[in-house]
Amino acid sequence: MTLTALQALLAAWITVDTFRRLIKVNARTVAAVRHAFAVLFTASICLTGTTVAGITVASWPTILLLAGVLAVQLATARYWRRGPPAAFQETAP
């Protein structure tokens, strides 16, 4: 697998995983969490697209960063199975 293909694959995987979390957030989810996932989703879409289009040059530092983000996503996925974790929910006043 080439660096370009690996970078595109990791970025696309992050896009899908982040989208799956974004559809689980709701109005009670802390705004900072919603915004963080929206930024990550947007960035991963851009990186996937520019990599596939040949605009972005793949590099090991980028791949390592993507792998780190994906590792965090995978490690925390079990806490998101039923929606956002309770710590990410605002309590009613």
N, C-alpha and C positions, 0 to 999 in steps of 0.2 A: 504494500500500500504506500502510495506517495505521501509526502507531507501535506500536499494540497488536499488530497482525498481525506486524510486523517483530520485535518483542520475542519473541512466542511462537514464531516461526519459528527465530530464532537460538537460543533456549533449547532448543527441541526438537532442533535439529541438534546442539548440544553434548551433549544427553542421549544421542542415538544414537551419536555418535562416542565418547563416554566409555564407553558400554556395550561397544562393540566392543573397546576396550582392556582393560576389566575382564575380559572373557572370555578374554583372552590371558595375563593374569598367572597366575603359579603360586606354589607354596610357596617357590621360590627367589627370587622377586622381593622386593626390599627392602620391608620393611613400610611405610616412610614413603611409598613410591610407591603401594602398594596402597591405603593409607588416603587419600592425596590424591585418587586417582581416585574412591574411594567417596564422599568428601565432595563433590567436583565433580558426580558423578552425582546424588546426593541433592538438592543445591542446584538443579541444572538441572531436575530433575523438579518440584520445588516451584515454581520460577519459571514453568515452562511451565503447570502446573496453575492457579496463582493468576492468571496473566495471562489464560488462556482463560476462567476463571470470572469475570473482572472484578474480582477482589479487589485485584490489584496494578495500579497506574497506570503505564503505560509512560512512559519519559522518555529523553531523549537521552543523559544520562550512563550509564544502564543499558544502552542499546543499544550505546554505544561500548565499554563494558566487555565485553559479550557478544561483540562483533565482535573485540576484542583476544584474548579467550580462544579464540575459534574460529580466529583467524589462527594462534595458537600450535599449536593442535591440527592444523590443516591442514599447517602447515610441518613438523611433526615426524611426520606420519603415515607417511611413507616408511620411517622407522626402526622402525616397529612392524609392518611387513608380515609378518614371520616370527615375531613375538612380541616380548616386551619386549627393548629393547636390552641388550647385554651389561653396560653400566655399571649397569643397574638390577637385575642378578642378583647374589645373594650367592654367594661361592665356598665350596665345602665346606671344613670345617676340617681 
